[in-house]
C-alpha cells in the first residue's frame, strides 16, 4: 500500500480546495440529497440513506484512503463552505481518475471548471494520465472536462446507483506534461 501524503489546500480566484472535514457533512448531505446531483454521479444513492454523508466524509479523511476529496470552499469569498467536491482516485501505473459534483444552486457558474483546472495544474498525485467520464445526458460535465484539456477517448457505460441502471458515458483522458 502506498503511503498517503497530506492533501494540499489549493487556492483559486473564487474559492479554496481543501480536504474534507466533519463539519462538511450537513452541506454534503443537503446537496447530494438532490436527485439531479445524485443522478449525475456513479456512487451517490437516491434517496440518500441516513449516515451516507458521514461515511463518505470519514472515508475521505482516512489515512488508508485511495481517493483524495477536496471541498470547493467559497467561505473566504462570502460564499458557502461547500459548493461541491472534486476528487482524484489513485489507479495503477501513475494514473488517477478525476470526479466532481457541484450543488445544483451553483450550476453554470464556472466553479466546476475552476476546481478541475486547479487540480489539473497542481497534479497532486503526480499522475502521468488523468481519466474522467461524464454521463451522456450531462453535457455540462463534458464541457468542464474539455475546457480543462481532457480529450474524448470513447463511449462506454457506467452503473449509476441513484438511477439503478447502466448509463451511457463519454470517457476522457488528460496526459499530464512534465511527469
DALIN-V983224 format. One record per backbone hydrogen bond with DSSP energy under -0.5 kcal/mol. NH is the residue of the N-H (numbers start at 1). CO is the residue of the C=O. If there is no record, write none. Layout:
# DALIN-V983224
nh = [NH NH]
co = [CO CO]
This chain:
# DALIN-V983224
nh = [10 12 16 17 18 18 20 24 25 28 29 30 31 32 33 34 35 37 38 39 40 41 45 52 55 56 57 58 59 60 61 62 62 65 68 69 70 71 72 73 73 74 74 77 78 79 83 85 86 87 88 89 90 91 95 96 97 98 99 101 103 106 107 109 114 115 116 117 118 119 120 121 122 123 126 128 129 130 131 132 134 136 138 141 142 143 144 145 146 147 148 148 149 150 151 153 154 156 158 160 161 161 162 164 165 167 169 170 171 172 173 174 176 179]
co = [17 15 73 10 16 71 69 21 22 24 25 26 27 28 29 31 33 34 34 35 37 38 43 49 51 52 53 54 55 56 57 58 59 62 88 67 86 18 84 16 71 72 80 74 75 74 72 101 70 99 68 97 66 95 91 129 89 131 87 85 83 103 104 106 110 111 112 113 114 115 116 117 118 119 123 94 94 174 96 172 170 168 135 138 138 139 140 141 142 143 144 145 146 145 173 171 171 169 167 165 42 159 44 160 160 158 156 134 154 132 151 130 128 176]
